Structure formats: C-alpha cells, structure tokens
C-alpha cells in the first residue's frame, strides 16, 4: 500500500490585536481557526469594536508535508501588523 499525499486543505484564521502599552500591537489571543471563510469574516467584523486591529485570512495548506500557500486576506481592519 502506498501513501497518497493528502489533498490541500484550507486554513482559515482570525486574529485580533491589542495595544502592547509601548505604541505597538500584540496578538490579543491565539489565532482562531474556522471551517468557512464566511464565518471567519463575520467573526472578524464582530470584533472591530473591541480591538484596534483585526484580520481574517485563509491559505491552502498541506500540514502533513509542511507546505502552505500564500495568505489571502478575507477581512482586515486597522493597522494589522505584518504577518510572517
């Protein structure tokens, strides 16, 4: 039996940022993963009143072999820090 590579899955994440007290921003919580882009966008939009910066993004992922595609921004609000 041969191991078949898994089909790419989509990683869909929402992150919010808070003031770090030194003029910058830091993550307000660990990235939250969602099953659909629409849900991630709605959740990110709902956080706008609570955080100075929010982003929802997705990318193709093959975590079993460590391959990740380029992130696609689904929703962004405020001065979101550069993502690595």
PyMOL Python script that loads the backbone (N, CA, C, O; Angstrom):
from pymol import cmd

cmd.read_pdbstr("""\
ATOM      1  N   UNK A   1       0.840  -1.171   0.000  1.00  0.00           N
ATOM      2  CA  UNK A   1       0.000   0.000   0.000  1.00  0.00           C
ATOM      3  C   UNK A   1       0.891   1.243   0.000  1.00  0.00           C
ATOM      4  O   UNK A   1       1.849   1.327   0.769  1.00  0.00           O
ATOM      5  N   UNK A   2       0.574   2.195  -0.858  1.00  0.00           N
ATOM      6  CA  UNK A   2       1.373   3.415  -0.921  1.00  0.00           C
ATOM      7  C   UNK A   2       0.658   4.543  -0.209  1.00  0.00           C
ATOM      8  O   UNK A   2      -0.571   4.601  -0.168  1.00  0.00           O
ATOM      9  N   UNK A   3       1.446   5.426   0.342  1.00  0.00           N
ATOM     10  CA  UNK A   3       0.874   6.604   0.999  1.00  0.00           C
ATOM     11  C   UNK A   3       0.566   7.647  -0.060  1.00  0.00           C
ATOM     12  O   UNK A   3       1.450   8.083  -0.797  1.00  0.00           O
ATOM     13  N   UNK A   4      -0.693   8.039  -0.125  1.00  0.00           N
ATOM     14  CA  UNK A   4      -1.079   9.094  -1.049  1.00  0.00           C
ATOM     15  C   UNK A   4      -0.929  10.435  -0.348  1.00  0.00           C
ATOM     16  O   UNK A   4      -1.265  10.568   0.829  1.00  0.00           O
ATOM     17  N   UNK A   5      -0.419  11.436  -1.079  1.00  0.00           N
ATOM     18  CA  UNK A   5      -0.382  12.755  -0.446  1.00  0.00           C
ATOM     19  C   UNK A   5      -1.803  13.247  -0.221  1.00  0.00           C
ATOM     20  O   UNK A   5      -2.697  13.011  -1.033  1.00  0.00           O
ATOM     21  N   UNK A   6      -1.991  13.929   0.889  1.00  0.00           N
ATOM     22  CA  UNK A   6      -3.319  14.434   1.173  1.00  0.00           C
ATOM     23  C   UNK A   6      -3.618  15.633   0.292  1.00  0.00           C
ATOM     24  O   UNK A   6      -2.722  16.383  -0.097  1.00  0.00           O
ATOM     25  N   UNK A   7      -4.894  15.795  -0.012  1.00  0.00           N
ATOM     26  CA  UNK A   7      -5.313  16.947  -0.794  1.00  0.00           C
ATOM     27  C   UNK A   7      -5.138  18.204   0.056  1.00  0.00           C
ATOM     28  O   UNK A   7      -5.236  18.157   1.282  1.00  0.00           O
ATOM     29  N   UNK A   8      -4.878  19.319  -0.609  1.00  0.00           N
ATOM     30  CA  UNK A   8      -4.730  20.539   0.171  1.00  0.00           C
ATOM     31  C   UNK A   8      -6.019  20.863   0.928  1.00  0.00           C
ATOM     32  O   UNK A   8      -7.125  20.657   0.428  1.00  0.00           O
ATOM     33  N   UNK A   9      -5.850  21.355   2.104  1.00  0.00           N
ATOM     34  CA  UNK A   9      -6.982  21.838   2.877  1.00  0.00           C
ATOM     35  C   UNK A   9      -6.827  23.350   2.972  1.00  0.00           C
ATOM     36  O   UNK A   9      -5.768  23.897   2.662  1.00  0.00           O
ATOM     37  N   UNK A  10      -7.867  24.005   3.393  1.00  0.00           N
ATOM     38  CA  UNK A  10      -7.790  25.451   3.529  1.00  0.00           C
ATOM     39  C   UNK A  10      -7.717  25.797   5.007  1.00  0.00           C
ATOM     40  O   UNK A  10      -8.578  25.408   5.795  1.00  0.00           O
ATOM     41  N   UNK A  11      -6.682  26.530   5.366  1.00  0.00           N
ATOM     42  CA  UNK A  11      -6.508  27.044   6.709  1.00  0.00           C
ATOM     43  C   UNK A  11      -7.192  28.405   6.743  1.00  0.00           C
ATOM     44  O   UNK A  11      -6.848  29.285   5.954  1.00  0.00           O
ATOM     45  N   UNK A  12      -8.157  28.593   7.645  1.00  0.00           N
ATOM     46  CA  UNK A  12      -8.927  29.838   7.743  1.00  0.00           C
ATOM     47  C   UNK A  12      -8.797  30.337   9.173  1.00  0.00           C
ATOM     48  O   UNK A  12      -9.186  29.647  10.116  1.00  0.00           O
ATOM     49  N   UNK A  13      -8.248  31.541   9.332  1.00  0.00           N
ATOM     50  CA  UNK A  13      -7.856  32.029  10.647  1.00  0.00           C
ATOM     51  C   UNK A  13      -8.325  33.465  10.876  1.00  0.00           C
ATOM     52  O   UNK A  13      -8.378  34.275   9.951  1.00  0.00           O
ATOM     53  N   UNK A  14      -8.663  33.761  12.136  1.00  0.00           N
ATOM     54  CA  UNK A  14      -8.954  35.128  12.572  1.00  0.00           C
ATOM     55  C   UNK A  14      -7.987  35.468  13.696  1.00  0.00           C
ATOM     56  O   UNK A  14      -7.753  34.670  14.604  1.00  0.00           O
ATOM     57  N   UNK A  15      -7.431  36.673  13.611  1.00  0.00           N
ATOM     58  CA  UNK A  15      -6.558  37.185  14.665  1.00  0.00           C
ATOM     59  C   UNK A  15      -6.985  38.606  14.998  1.00  0.00           C
ATOM     60  O   UNK A  15      -7.406  39.360  14.122  1.00  0.00           O
ATOM     61  N   UNK A  16      -6.873  38.962  16.267  1.00  0.00           N
ATOM     62  CA  UNK A  16      -7.121  40.337  16.701  1.00  0.00           C
ATOM     63  C   UNK A  16      -5.882  40.806  17.459  1.00  0.00           C
ATOM     64  O   UNK A  16      -5.135  40.007  18.023  1.00  0.00           O
ATOM     65  N   UNK A  17      -5.689  42.105  17.456  1.00  0.00           N
ATOM     66  CA  UNK A  17      -4.509  42.686  18.089  1.00  0.00           C
ATOM     67  C   UNK A  17      -4.932  43.752  19.078  1.00  0.00           C
ATOM     68  O   UNK A  17      -5.929  44.447  18.883  1.00  0.00           O
ATOM     69  N   UNK A  18      -4.144  43.870  20.160  1.00  0.00           N
ATOM     70  CA  UNK A  18      -4.407  44.868  21.190  1.00  0.00           C
ATOM     71  C   UNK A  18      -3.162  45.715  21.401  1.00  0.00           C
ATOM     72  O   UNK A  18      -2.067  45.339  20.980  1.00  0.00           O
ATOM     73  N   UNK A  19      -3.331  46.848  22.048  1.00  0.00           N
ATOM     74  CA  UNK A  19      -2.237  47.762  22.351  1.00  0.00           C
ATOM     75  C   UNK A  19      -1.242  47.056  23.268  1.00  0.00           C
ATOM     76  O   UNK A  19      -1.631  46.435  24.257  1.00  0.00           O
ATOM     77  N   UNK A  20       0.044  47.155  22.935  1.00  0.00           N
ATOM     78  CA  UNK A  20       1.053  46.496  23.773  1.00  0.00           C
ATOM     79  C   UNK A  20       1.586  47.409  24.874  1.00  0.00           C
ATOM     80  O   UNK A  20       2.479  47.015  25.625  1.00  0.00           O
ATOM     81  N   UNK A  21       1.040  48.641  24.977  1.00  0.00           N
ATOM     82  CA  UNK A  21       1.477  49.563  26.011  1.00  0.00           C
ATOM     83  C   UNK A  21       2.717  50.355  25.648  1.00  0.00           C
ATOM     84  O   UNK A  21       3.136  51.240  26.395  1.00  0.00           O
ATOM     85  N   UNK A  22       3.312  50.036  24.489  1.00  0.00           N
ATOM     86  CA  UNK A  22       4.537  50.719  24.053  1.00  0.00           C
ATOM     87  C   UNK A  22       4.369  51.323  22.660  1.00  0.00           C
ATOM     88  O   UNK A  22       5.351  51.576  21.963  1.00  0.00           O
ATOM     89  N   UNK A  23       3.123  51.551  22.263  1.00  0.00           N
ATOM     90  CA  UNK A  23       2.871  52.158  20.957  1.00  0.00           C
ATOM     91  C   UNK A  23       2.727  51.166  19.813  1.00  0.00           C
ATOM     92  O   UNK A  23       2.562  51.568  18.661  1.00  0.00           O
ATOM     93  N   UNK A  24       2.786  49.898  20.112  1.00  0.00           N
ATOM     94  CA  UNK A  24       2.642  48.868  19.086  1.00  0.00           C
ATOM     95  C   UNK A  24       1.433  47.986  19.370  1.00  0.00           C
ATOM     96  O   UNK A  24       0.623  48.270  20.252  1.00  0.00           O
ATOM     97  N   UNK A  25       1.339  46.926  18.609  1.00  0.00           N
ATOM     98  CA  UNK A  25       0.244  45.977  18.790  1.00  0.00           C
ATOM     99  C   UNK A  25       0.801  44.588  19.034  1.00  0.00           C
ATOM    100  O   UNK A  25       1.878  44.242  18.549  1.00  0.00           O
ATOM    101  N   UNK A  26       0.056  43.798  19.791  1.00  0.00           N
ATOM    102  CA  UNK A  26       0.398  42.393  20.034  1.00  0.00           C
ATOM    103  C   UNK A  26      -0.874  41.572  19.847  1.00  0.00           C
ATOM    104  O   UNK A  26      -1.979  42.099  19.975  1.00  0.00           O
ATOM    105  N   UNK A  27      -0.721  40.285  19.546  1.00  0.00           N
ATOM    106  CA  UNK A  27      -1.919  39.440  19.406  1.00  0.00           C
ATOM    107  C   UNK A  27      -2.726  39.452  20.711  1.00  0.00           C
ATOM    108  O   UNK A  27      -2.171  39.330  21.803  1.00  0.00           O
ATOM    109  N   UNK A  28      -4.032  39.600  20.572  1.00  0.00           N
ATOM    110  CA  UNK A  28      -4.921  39.617  21.731  1.00  0.00           C
ATOM    111  C   UNK A  28      -5.211  38.204  22.229  1.00  0.00           C
ATOM    112  O   UNK A  28      -5.551  38.010  23.396  1.00  0.00           O
ATOM    113  N   UNK A  29      -5.075  37.213  21.340  1.00  0.00           N
ATOM    114  CA  UNK A  29      -5.315  35.812  21.678  1.00  0.00           C
ATOM    115  C   UNK A  29      -4.649  34.956  20.606  1.00  0.00           C
ATOM    116  O   UNK A  29      -4.223  35.474  19.573  1.00  0.00           O
ATOM    117  N   UNK A  30      -4.558  33.657  20.845  1.00  0.00           N
ATOM    118  CA  UNK A  30      -4.004  32.750  19.843  1.00  0.00           C
ATOM    119  C   UNK A  30      -4.891  32.767  18.602  1.00  0.00           C
ATOM    120  O   UNK A  30      -6.098  32.976  18.717  1.00  0.00           O
ATOM    121  N   UNK A  31      -4.317  32.552  17.418  1.00  0.00           N
ATOM    122  CA  UNK A  31      -5.140  32.530  16.205  1.00  0.00           C
ATOM    123  C   UNK A  31      -6.299  31.546  16.350  1.00  0.00           C
ATOM    124  O   UNK A  31      -6.135  30.443  16.872  1.00  0.00           O
ATOM    125  N   UNK A  32      -7.467  31.965  15.882  1.00  0.00           N
ATOM    126  CA  UNK A  32      -8.655  31.115  15.948  1.00  0.00           C
ATOM    127  C   UNK A  32      -8.957  30.585  14.554  1.00  0.00           C
ATOM    128  O   UNK A  32      -9.070  31.342  13.590  1.00  0.00           O
ATOM    129  N   UNK A  33      -9.084  29.278  14.473  1.00  0.00           N
ATOM    130  CA  UNK A  33      -9.329  28.624  13.182  1.00  0.00           C
ATOM    131  C   UNK A  33     -10.823  28.413  12.971  1.00  0.00           C
ATOM    132  O   UNK A  33     -11.552  28.083  13.907  1.00  0.00           O
ATOM    133  N   UNK A  34     -11.272  28.607  11.731  1.00  0.00           N
ATOM    134  CA  UNK A  34     -12.679  28.458  11.365  1.00  0.00           C
ATOM    135  C   UNK A  34     -12.813  27.499  10.191  1.00  0.00           C
ATOM    136  O   UNK A  34     -11.860  27.264   9.448  1.00  0.00           O
ATOM    137  N   UNK A  35     -14.008  26.953  10.038  1.00  0.00           N
ATOM    138  CA  UNK A  35     -14.273  25.987   8.975  1.00  0.00           C
ATOM    139  C   UNK A  35     -14.697  26.640   7.661  1.00  0.00           C
ATOM    140  O   UNK A  35     -14.593  26.023   6.601  1.00  0.00           O
ATOM    141  N   UNK A  36     -15.179  27.895   7.725  1.00  0.00           N
ATOM    142  CA  UNK A  36     -15.601  28.560   6.489  1.00  0.00           C
ATOM    143  C   UNK A  36     -15.103  30.001   6.462  1.00  0.00           C
ATOM    144  O   UNK A  36     -14.962  30.643   7.503  1.00  0.00           O
ATOM    145  N   UNK A  37     -14.840  30.496   5.261  1.00  0.00           N
ATOM    146  CA  UNK A  37     -14.393  31.869   5.106  1.00  0.00           C
ATOM    147  C   UNK A  37     -15.477  32.848   5.537  1.00  0.00           C
ATOM    148  O   UNK A  37     -15.176  33.862   6.167  1.00  0.00           O
ATOM    149  N   UNK A  38     -16.743  32.558   5.205  1.00  0.00           N
ATOM    150  CA  UNK A  38     -17.838  33.447   5.594  1.00  0.00           C
ATOM    151  C   UNK A  38     -17.923  33.595   7.104  1.00  0.00           C
ATOM    152  O   UNK A  38     -18.088  34.706   7.609  1.00  0.00           O
ATOM    153  N   UNK A  39     -17.812  32.501   7.822  1.00  0.00           N
ATOM    154  CA  UNK A  39     -17.876  32.547   9.288  1.00  0.00           C
ATOM    155  C   UNK A  39     -16.711  33.354   9.844  1.00  0.00           C
ATOM    156  O   UNK A  39     -16.895  34.150  10.765  1.00  0.00           O
ATOM    157  N   UNK A  40     -15.516  33.161   9.297  1.00  0.00           N
ATOM    158  CA  UNK A  40     -14.343  33.901   9.759  1.00  0.00           C
ATOM    159  C   UNK A  40     -14.526  35.396   9.521  1.00  0.00           C
ATOM    160  O   UNK A  40     -14.186  36.204  10.385  1.00  0.00           O
ATOM    161  N   UNK A  41     -15.058  35.772   8.361  1.00  0.00           N
ATOM    162  CA  UNK A  41     -15.298  37.194   8.073  1.00  0.00           C
ATOM    163  C   UNK A  41     -16.299  37.788   9.063  1.00  0.00           C
ATOM    164  O   UNK A  41     -16.090  38.884   9.583  1.00  0.00           O
ATOM    165  N   UNK A  42     -17.386  37.059   9.322  1.00  0.00           N
ATOM    166  CA  UNK A  42     -18.398  37.559  10.270  1.00  0.00           C
ATOM    167  C   UNK A  42     -17.806  37.730  11.667  1.00  0.00           C
ATOM    168  O   UNK A  42     -18.052  38.735  12.333  1.00  0.00           O
ATOM    169  N   UNK A  43     -17.033  36.752  12.102  1.00  0.00           N
ATOM    170  CA  UNK A  43     -16.420  36.824  13.437  1.00  0.00           C
ATOM    171  C   UNK A  43     -15.445  37.998  13.513  1.00  0.00           C
ATOM    172  O   UNK A  43     -15.431  38.725  14.506  1.00  0.00           O
ATOM    173  N   UNK A  44     -14.636  38.188  12.480  1.00  0.00           N
ATOM    174  CA  UNK A  44     -13.678  39.295  12.473  1.00  0.00           C
ATOM    175  C   UNK A  44     -14.411  40.633  12.495  1.00  0.00           C
ATOM    176  O   UNK A  44     -14.015  41.540  13.227  1.00  0.00           O
ATOM    177  N   UNK A  45     -15.455  40.765  11.716  1.00  0.00           N
ATOM    178  CA  UNK A  45     -16.229  42.009  11.695  1.00  0.00           C
ATOM    179  C   UNK A  45     -16.851  42.294  13.058  1.00  0.00           C
ATOM    180  O   UNK A  45     -16.948  43.451  13.467  1.00  0.00           O
ATOM    181  N   UNK A  46     -17.268  41.256  13.753  1.00  0.00           N
ATOM    182  CA  UNK A  46     -17.882  41.427  15.069  1.00  0.00           C
ATOM    183  C   UNK A  46     -16.863  41.898  16.116  1.00  0.00           C
ATOM    184  O   UNK A  46     -17.257  42.448  17.145  1.00  0.00           O
ATOM    185  N   UNK A  47     -15.567  41.694  15.872  1.00  0.00           N
ATOM    186  CA  UNK A  47     -14.521  42.079  16.827  1.00  0.00           C
ATOM    187  C   UNK A  47     -14.053  43.519  16.663  1.00  0.00           C
ATOM    188  O   UNK A  47     -13.304  44.027  17.498  1.00  0.00           O
ATOM    189  N   UNK A  48     -14.487  44.179  15.595  1.00  0.00           N
ATOM    190  CA  UNK A  48     -13.991  45.517  15.275  1.00  0.00           C
ATOM    191  C   UNK A  48     -14.159  46.508  16.422  1.00  0.00           C
ATOM    192  O   UNK A  48     -13.271  47.332  16.642  1.00  0.00           O
ATOM    193  N   UNK A  49     -15.255  46.456  17.152  1.00  0.00           N
ATOM    194  CA  UNK A  49     -15.467  47.391  18.254  1.00  0.00           C
ATOM    195  C   UNK A  49     -14.600  47.121  19.470  1.00  0.00           C
ATOM    196  O   UNK A  49     -14.451  47.992  20.327  1.00  0.00           O
ATOM    197  N   UNK A  50     -14.026  45.926  19.562  1.00  0.00           N
ATOM    198  CA  UNK A  50     -13.283  45.534  20.751  1.00  0.00           C
ATOM    199  C   UNK A  50     -11.763  45.617  20.597  1.00  0.00           C
ATOM    200  O   UNK A  50     -11.045  45.665  21.596  1.00  0.00           O
ATOM    201  N   UNK A  51     -11.265  45.634  19.358  1.00  0.00           N
ATOM    202  CA  UNK A  51      -9.816  45.609  19.115  1.00  0.00           C
ATOM    203  C   UNK A  51      -9.432  46.661  18.077  1.00  0.00           C
ATOM    204  O   UNK A  51     -10.219  46.954  17.176  1.00  0.00           O
ATOM    205  N   UNK A  52      -8.226  47.233  18.194  1.00  0.00           N
ATOM    206  CA  UNK A  52      -7.802  48.237  17.220  1.00  0.00           C
ATOM    207  C   UNK A  52      -7.430  47.664  15.851  1.00  0.00           C
ATOM    208  O   UNK A  52      -7.383  48.401  14.866  1.00  0.00           O
ATOM    209  N   UNK A  53      -7.165  46.361  15.783  1.00  0.00           N
ATOM    210  CA  UNK A  53      -6.823  45.726  14.511  1.00  0.00           C
ATOM    211  C   UNK A  53      -7.312  44.277  14.525  1.00  0.00           C
ATOM    212  O   UNK A  53      -7.167  43.561  15.516  1.00  0.00           O
ATOM    213  N   UNK A  54      -7.898  43.867  13.393  1.00  0.00           N
ATOM    214  CA  UNK A  54      -8.440  42.512  13.250  1.00  0.00           C
ATOM    215  C   UNK A  54      -8.176  42.058  11.821  1.00  0.00           C
ATOM    216  O   UNK A  54      -8.256  42.854  10.885  1.00  0.00           O
ATOM    217  N   UNK A  55      -7.862  40.775  11.657  1.00  0.00           N
ATOM    218  CA  UNK A  55      -7.688  40.231  10.319  1.00  0.00           C
ATOM    219  C   UNK A  55      -8.250  38.813  10.252  1.00  0.00           C
ATOM    220  O   UNK A  55      -8.118  38.027  11.190  1.00  0.00           O
ATOM    221  N   UNK A  56      -8.875  38.512   9.124  1.00  0.00           N
ATOM    222  CA  UNK A  56      -9.287  37.143   8.802  1.00  0.00           C
ATOM    223  C   UNK A  56      -8.567  36.806   7.502  1.00  0.00           C
ATOM    224  O   UNK A  56      -8.567  37.601   6.563  1.00  0.00           O
ATOM    225  N   UNK A  57      -7.956  35.631   7.451  1.00  0.00           N
ATOM    226  CA  UNK A  57      -7.238  35.234   6.247  1.00  0.00           C
ATOM    227  C   UNK A  57      -7.328  33.732   6.049  1.00  0.00           C
ATOM    228  O   UNK A  57      -7.654  32.979   6.967  1.00  0.00           O
ATOM    229  N   UNK A  58      -7.031  33.320   4.829  1.00  0.00           N
ATOM    230  CA  UNK A  58      -7.025  31.882   4.532  1.00  0.00           C
ATOM    231  C   UNK A  58      -5.850  31.572   3.618  1.00  0.00           C
ATOM    232  O   UNK A  58      -5.281  32.459   2.982  1.00  0.00           O
ATOM    233  N   UNK A  59      -5.503  30.299   3.569  1.00  0.00           N
ATOM    234  CA  UNK A  59      -4.489  29.834   2.622  1.00  0.00           C
ATOM    235  C   UNK A  59      -4.585  28.330   2.491  1.00  0.00           C
ATOM    236  O   UNK A  59      -5.008  27.631   3.411  1.00  0.00           O
ATOM    237  N   UNK A  60      -4.185  27.852   1.337  1.00  0.00           N
ATOM    238  CA  UNK A  60      -4.123  26.417   1.106  1.00  0.00           C
ATOM    239  C   UNK A  60      -3.023  25.843   1.989  1.00  0.00           C
ATOM    240  O   UNK A  60      -1.979  26.466   2.178  1.00  0.00           O
ATOM    241  N   UNK A  61      -3.262  24.661   2.525  1.00  0.00           N
ATOM    242  CA  UNK A  61      -2.283  24.071   3.437  1.00  0.00           C
ATOM    243  C   UNK A  61      -2.202  22.564   3.245  1.00  0.00           C
ATOM    244  O   UNK A  61      -3.207  21.882   3.046  1.00  0.00           O
ATOM    245  N   UNK A  62      -0.994  22.079   3.311  1.00  0.00           N
ATOM    246  CA  UNK A  62      -0.713  20.640   3.370  1.00  0.00           C
ATOM    247  C   UNK A  62       0.171  20.444   4.597  1.00  0.00           C
ATOM    248  O   UNK A  62       1.379  20.247   4.471  1.00  0.00           O
ATOM    249  N   UNK A  63      -0.434  20.499   5.789  1.00  0.00           N
ATOM    250  CA  UNK A  63       0.375  20.462   7.012  1.00  0.00           C
ATOM    251  C   UNK A  63       1.183  19.186   7.191  1.00  0.00           C
ATOM    252  O   UNK A  63       2.214  19.199   7.863  1.00  0.00           O
ATOM    253  N   UNK A  64       0.732  18.092   6.605  1.00  0.00           N
ATOM    254  CA  UNK A  64       1.472  16.831   6.771  1.00  0.00           C
ATOM    255  C   UNK A  64       2.850  16.885   6.127  1.00  0.00           C
ATOM    256  O   UNK A  64       3.755  16.151   6.524  1.00  0.00           O
ATOM    257  N   UNK A  65       3.012  17.766   5.118  1.00  0.00           N
ATOM    258  CA  UNK A  65       4.330  17.901   4.490  1.00  0.00           C
ATOM    259  C   UNK A  65       4.902  19.306   4.666  1.00  0.00           C
ATOM    260  O   UNK A  65       5.944  19.633   4.099  1.00  0.00           O
ATOM    261  N   UNK A  66       4.208  20.142   5.461  1.00  0.00           N
ATOM    262  CA  UNK A  66       4.721  21.468   5.778  1.00  0.00           C
ATOM    263  C   UNK A  66       4.632  22.485   4.655  1.00  0.00           C
ATOM    264  O   UNK A  66       5.411  23.438   4.632  1.00  0.00           O
ATOM    265  N   UNK A  67       3.705  22.308   3.724  1.00  0.00           N
ATOM    266  CA  UNK A  67       3.545  23.263   2.626  1.00  0.00           C
ATOM    267  C   UNK A  67       2.333  24.148   2.878  1.00  0.00           C
ATOM    268  O   UNK A  67       1.250  23.671   3.215  1.00  0.00           O
ATOM    269  N   UNK A  68       2.544  25.440   2.706  1.00  0.00           N
ATOM    270  CA  UNK A  68       1.477  26.419   2.901  1.00  0.00           C
ATOM    271  C   UNK A  68       1.511  27.427   1.764  1.00  0.00           C
ATOM    272  O   UNK A  68       2.575  27.917   1.385  1.00  0.00           O
ATOM    273  N   UNK A  69       0.338  27.731   1.226  1.00  0.00           N
ATOM    274  CA  UNK A  69       0.240  28.713   0.154  1.00  0.00           C
ATOM    275  C   UNK A  69       0.300  30.134   0.696  1.00  0.00           C
ATOM    276  O   UNK A  69       0.429  30.364   1.899  1.00  0.00           O
ATOM    277  N   UNK A  70       0.203  31.069  -0.228  1.00  0.00           N
ATOM    278  CA  UNK A  70       0.195  32.479   0.146  1.00  0.00           C
ATOM    279  C   UNK A  70      -1.110  32.827   0.858  1.00  0.00           C
ATOM    280  O   UNK A  70      -2.174  32.371   0.439  1.00  0.00           O
ATOM    281  N   UNK A  71      -1.050  33.626   1.925  1.00  0.00           N
ATOM    282  CA  UNK A  71      -2.272  34.029   2.610  1.00  0.00           C
ATOM    283  C   UNK A  71      -3.123  34.951   1.737  1.00  0.00           C
ATOM    284  O   UNK A  71      -2.601  35.806   1.021  1.00  0.00           O
ATOM    285  N   UNK A  72      -4.426  34.766   1.809  1.00  0.00           N
ATOM    286  CA  UNK A  72      -5.386  35.635   1.133  1.00  0.00           C
ATOM    287  C   UNK A  72      -6.203  36.322   2.223  1.00  0.00           C
ATOM    288  O   UNK A  72      -6.868  35.663   3.021  1.00  0.00           O
ATOM    289  N   UNK A  73      -6.147  37.649   2.248  1.00  0.00           N
ATOM    290  CA  UNK A  73      -6.878  38.409   3.265  1.00  0.00           C
ATOM    291  C   UNK A  73      -8.364  38.401   2.925  1.00  0.00           C
ATOM    292  O   UNK A  73      -8.761  38.770   1.820  1.00  0.00           O
ATOM    293  N   UNK A  74      -9.172  37.980   3.878  1.00  0.00           N
ATOM    294  CA  UNK A  74     -10.619  37.944   3.715  1.00  0.00           C
ATOM    295  C   UNK A  74     -11.268  39.206   4.280  1.00  0.00           C
ATOM    296  O   UNK A  74     -12.268  39.693   3.753  1.00  0.00           O
ATOM    297  N   UNK A  75     -10.684  39.729   5.359  1.00  0.00           N
ATOM    298  CA  UNK A  75     -11.184  40.932   6.017  1.00  0.00           C
ATOM    299  C   UNK A  75     -10.044  41.520   6.830  1.00  0.00           C
ATOM    300  O   UNK A  75      -9.293  40.789   7.477  1.00  0.00           O
ATOM    301  N   UNK A  76      -9.917  42.821   6.797  1.00  0.00           N
ATOM    302  CA  UNK A  76      -8.878  43.479   7.571  1.00  0.00           C
ATOM    303  C   UNK A  76      -9.405  44.812   8.081  1.00  0.00           C
ATOM    304  O   UNK A  76     -10.073  45.550   7.356  1.00  0.00           O
ATOM    305  N   UNK A  77      -9.094  45.111   9.342  1.00  0.00           N
ATOM    306  CA  UNK A  77      -9.489  46.370   9.950  1.00  0.00           C
ATOM    307  C   UNK A  77      -8.337  46.885  10.779  1.00  0.00           C
ATOM    308  O   UNK A  77      -7.735  46.124  11.536  1.00  0.00           O
ATOM    309  N   UNK A  78      -8.015  48.154  10.654  1.00  0.00           N
ATOM    310  CA  UNK A  78      -6.986  48.778  11.467  1.00  0.00           C
ATOM    311  C   UNK A  78      -5.589  48.447  10.976  1.00  0.00           C
ATOM    312  O   UNK A  78      -5.408  47.816   9.935  1.00  0.00           O
ATOM    313  N   UNK A  79      -4.591  48.894  11.759  1.00  0.00           N
ATOM    314  CA  UNK A  79      -3.181  48.711  11.373  1.00  0.00           C
ATOM    315  C   UNK A  79      -2.668  47.306  11.726  1.00  0.00           C
ATOM    316  O   UNK A  79      -1.897  47.138  12.671  1.00  0.00           O
ATOM    317  N   UNK A  80      -3.096  46.324  10.971  1.00  0.00           N
ATOM    318  CA  UNK A  80      -2.700  44.935  11.236  1.00  0.00           C
ATOM    319  C   UNK A  80      -1.182  44.804  11.027  1.00  0.00           C
ATOM    320  O   UNK A  80      -0.668  45.192   9.978  1.00  0.00           O
ATOM    321  N   UNK A  81      -0.473  44.264  12.012  1.00  0.00           N
ATOM    322  CA  UNK A  81       0.983  44.053  11.849  1.00  0.00           C
ATOM    323  C   UNK A  81       1.268  43.096  10.686  1.00  0.00           C
ATOM    324  O   UNK A  81       0.427  42.276  10.318  1.00  0.00           O
ATOM    325  N   UNK A  82       2.463  43.217  10.123  1.00  0.00           N
ATOM    326  CA  UNK A  82       2.888  42.315   9.052  1.00  0.00           C
ATOM    327  C   UNK A  82       2.840  40.879   9.541  1.00  0.00           C
ATOM    328  O   UNK A  82       3.254  40.579  10.660  1.00  0.00           O
ATOM    329  N   UNK A  83       2.333  39.995   8.696  1.00  0.00           N
ATOM    330  CA  UNK A  83       2.250  38.579   9.030  1.00  0.00           C
ATOM    331  C   UNK A  83       3.485  37.870   8.474  1.00  0.00           C
ATOM    332  O   UNK A  83       3.942  38.172   7.371  1.00  0.00           O
ATOM    333  N   UNK A  84       4.013  36.936   9.241  1.00  0.00           N
ATOM    334  CA  UNK A  84       5.173  36.155   8.776  1.00  0.00           C
ATOM    335  C   UNK A  84       4.725  34.799   8.311  1.00  0.00           C
ATOM    336  O   UNK A  84       5.548  33.991   7.882  1.00  0.00           O
TER     337      UNK A  84
END
""", "prot")
cmd.dss("prot")
cmd.show_as("cartoon", "prot")
cmd.util.cbc("prot")
cmd.orient("prot")
